[in-house]
Amino acid sequence: MNYPDMSSLPQPLHALVEAELQPGERITWLGQPIPSRMARSTLPVVLFGIPWTAFALFWTAGAAWGTSQMEGGPGLFSAFPLFGVPFILIGFGMLSSPFWASRKARRSAYVLTDQRALVFAAGWRGSVTVRSFEPERLNDLRRKQHPDGSGDLVFTLDARCDGEGHTRATDVGFLAVRDVRNVEALVRALIQRRTSSV
């Protein structure tokens, strides 16, 4: 069967998409997140990471200098500067978030078939989370469109509580895709076909 743009997918992802399809299920659209758009979405994290990392480096360097100046040697305080290392690593993680977001985009895929919408979201260490959305679950579409025509087609929100008890909502759907308006039209056509056949 000739799948749209299937050759553009990395081989492991290609195989995963094929394995997920039901007998007789046909792909009508296939895409991937735009890596540069996903990288730009991490800008707030990078901006926060700049002062964080600078302060962590400054504190660690100050602690190292302070312990080296102690009379009689640092003794038990020699390990004190090491407390800054985890904060430096967290800072480097924030500063490198555009790279990781871009890498994740290249390992993710969005598939629309004649039966449902599928989201293949890359995770850590090669894992991929597969989510299936039947037409009945696509009745609250939201489109976020940029001037170049790219954007997000949001199906739902994932609400999760962090360690401090705050709720964080994450968009789920076809995110950072080209020509998002046309993609929305294809999804709505799927919904219309399903509702008219019931």
C-alpha positions as CSV (number, residue, x, y, z in Angstrom):
1,M,0.0,0.0,0.0
2,N,1.3,3.5,-0.8
3,Y,1.4,5.6,2.3
4,P,1.8,9.4,2.0
5,D,5.3,10.5,2.9
6,M,6.1,7.2,4.6
7,S,9.6,7.2,3.2
8,S,10.5,10.3,5.2
9,L,10.1,8.5,8.5
10,P,13.0,6.9,10.3
11,Q,12.9,3.1,9.8
12,P,12.0,2.2,13.4
13,L,9.1,4.7,13.4
14,H,8.0,3.5,9.9
15,A,7.8,0.0,11.2
16,L,5.9,1.1,14.3
17,V,3.3,3.0,12.2
18,E,2.7,0.0,10.0
19,A,2.4,-2.3,13.0
20,E,-0.3,-0.1,14.5
21,L,-2.6,-0.1,11.6
22,Q,-5.6,-2.4,11.6
23,P,-6.4,-4.7,8.7
24,G,-7.9,-2.5,5.9
25,E,-7.1,0.8,7.6
26,R,-5.8,3.3,5.2
27,I,-3.6,6.3,5.9
28,T,-5.0,9.6,4.5
29,W,-2.3,12.0,5.9
30,L,1.0,11.6,7.6
31,G,3.3,14.2,9.1
32,Q,5.9,15.0,11.7
33,P,6.5,18.0,14.0
34,I,8.6,20.8,12.5
35,P,11.9,20.5,14.5
36,S,12.7,24.2,14.4
37,R,9.2,25.0,15.6
38,M,9.5,22.6,18.5
39,A,12.9,24.0,19.4
40,R,11.5,27.5,19.5
41,S,8.8,26.4,21.9
42,T,11.5,25.8,24.5
43,L,12.6,29.5,24.5
44,P,11.0,30.3,27.9
45,V,13.0,27.3,29.4
46,V,16.2,28.6,27.8
47,L,15.7,32.1,29.1
48,F,15.1,30.8,32.6
49,G,18.1,28.5,32.3
50,I,20.5,31.4,31.5
51,P,20.4,33.1,35.0
52,W,20.0,29.7,36.7
53,T,23.2,28.3,35.2
54,A,25.1,31.5,35.6
55,F,24.2,31.7,39.3
56,A,25.0,27.9,39.8
57,L,28.4,28.4,38.2
58,F,29.1,31.5,40.2
59,W,28.1,29.9,43.5
60,T,30.1,26.7,42.8
61,A,33.2,28.7,41.8
62,G,32.8,30.9,44.9
63,A,32.4,27.9,47.2
64,A,35.5,26.3,45.7
65,W,37.5,29.5,46.1
66,G,36.2,30.0,49.7
67,T,37.1,26.5,50.8
68,S,40.6,26.7,49.2
69,Q,41.3,29.8,51.3
70,M,40.5,28.2,54.7
71,E,43.3,28.1,57.2
72,G,44.6,24.6,57.7
73,G,42.9,23.4,54.5
74,P,39.3,22.8,53.7
75,G,39.0,19.5,55.6
76,L,35.4,18.4,55.7
77,F,34.4,21.4,53.7
78,S,36.3,20.2,50.6
79,A,33.2,18.6,49.2
80,F,31.0,21.7,49.7
81,P,31.4,23.0,46.1
82,L,30.1,19.7,44.8
83,F,26.6,20.7,46.0
84,G,26.5,23.1,43.1
85,V,27.1,20.4,40.4
86,P,23.5,19.1,40.3
87,F,22.3,22.7,39.8
88,I,24.8,23.2,37.0
89,L,23.7,20.0,35.3
90,I,20.0,21.1,35.5
91,G,21.0,24.5,34.0
92,F,22.8,22.8,31.1
93,G,19.7,20.6,30.6
94,M,17.6,23.7,30.3
95,L,20.0,25.4,27.9
96,S,20.1,22.3,25.7
97,S,16.3,21.9,25.6
98,P,16.0,23.2,22.0
99,F,18.3,20.3,20.9
100,W,16.3,17.7,22.7
101,A,13.0,19.1,21.5
102,S,14.3,19.0,17.9
103,R,15.5,15.5,18.3
104,K,12.2,14.4,19.7
105,A,10.4,16.0,16.8
106,R,12.4,13.9,14.3
107,R,11.4,10.7,16.2
108,S,7.7,11.5,16.4
109,A,4.9,11.2,13.8
110,Y,1.3,12.1,13.3
111,V,-1.0,9.8,11.3
112,L,-4.6,10.3,10.1
113,T,-6.3,7.3,8.7
114,D,-9.8,6.6,7.4
115,Q,-10.7,5.5,10.9
116,R,-8.8,7.6,13.5
117,A,-6.0,9.9,14.4
118,L,-2.7,8.5,15.8
119,V,0.0,10.4,17.7
120,F,3.4,8.7,18.0
121,A,5.3,10.8,20.6
122,A,9.0,10.1,21.1
123,G,10.2,9.7,24.7
124,W,13.4,9.0,26.5
125,R,15.8,6.2,25.5
126,G,14.0,5.4,22.2
127,S,10.5,4.9,23.7
128,V,7.5,6.0,21.7
129,T,4.0,6.7,23.2
130,V,1.2,5.8,20.9
131,R,-2.2,7.5,21.4
132,S,-5.3,6.7,19.3
133,F,-8.2,9.2,18.8
134,E,-11.4,7.8,17.3
135,P,-13.6,10.4,15.6
136,E,-15.9,10.5,18.7
137,R,-13.0,11.9,20.7
138,L,-12.2,14.7,18.2
139,N,-15.3,16.9,18.8
140,D,-13.4,19.7,20.5
141,L,-10.6,20.6,18.0
142,R,-8.6,23.8,18.6
143,R,-6.3,25.2,16.0
144,K,-3.4,27.5,16.8
145,Q,-2.0,28.9,13.6
146,H,1.2,30.9,12.9
147,P,1.6,33.5,10.1
148,D,3.5,30.9,7.9
149,G,0.5,28.5,8.1
150,S,2.1,26.1,10.5
151,G,0.6,25.5,13.9
152,D,-1.0,23.1,16.3
153,L,-4.2,21.1,16.0
154,V,-5.1,20.3,19.6
155,F,-7.3,17.3,20.4
156,T,-7.2,17.4,24.1
157,L,-5.3,18.5,27.2
158,D,-3.3,16.3,29.5
159,A,-3.5,17.6,33.1
160,R,-0.8,16.4,35.5
161,C,0.2,17.4,39.0
162,D,3.8,18.3,39.7
163,G,5.6,17.5,42.9
164,E,4.4,20.7,44.5
165,G,0.7,20.0,43.9
166,H,0.3,22.4,40.9
167,T,-1.6,21.2,37.9
168,R,0.1,21.5,34.5
169,A,-1.8,21.2,31.3
170,T,-0.1,20.0,28.1
171,D,-1.6,20.1,24.6
172,V,-2.1,16.8,22.8
173,G,-2.6,16.4,19.1
174,F,-0.9,17.2,15.8
175,L,1.5,19.9,17.1
176,A,3.9,22.0,15.1
177,V,2.7,20.8,11.7
178,R,2.8,22.5,8.3
179,D,-0.4,23.8,6.8
180,V,-2.4,23.2,10.0
181,R,-5.6,24.5,8.4
182,N,-5.5,21.8,5.7
183,V,-4.8,19.2,8.4
184,E,-7.8,20.4,10.4
185,A,-10.0,20.1,7.3
186,L,-8.9,16.5,6.8
187,V,-9.6,15.6,10.4
188,R,-13.0,17.3,10.2
189,A,-13.8,15.3,7.0
190,L,-13.0,12.1,9.0
191,I,-15.4,13.2,11.7
192,Q,-18.1,14.1,9.2
193,R,-17.8,10.7,7.4
194,R,-18.1,8.8,10.7
195,T,-21.1,10.8,12.0
196,S,-22.9,10.5,8.6
197,S,-22.3,6.7,8.5
198,V,-23.8,6.2,12.0
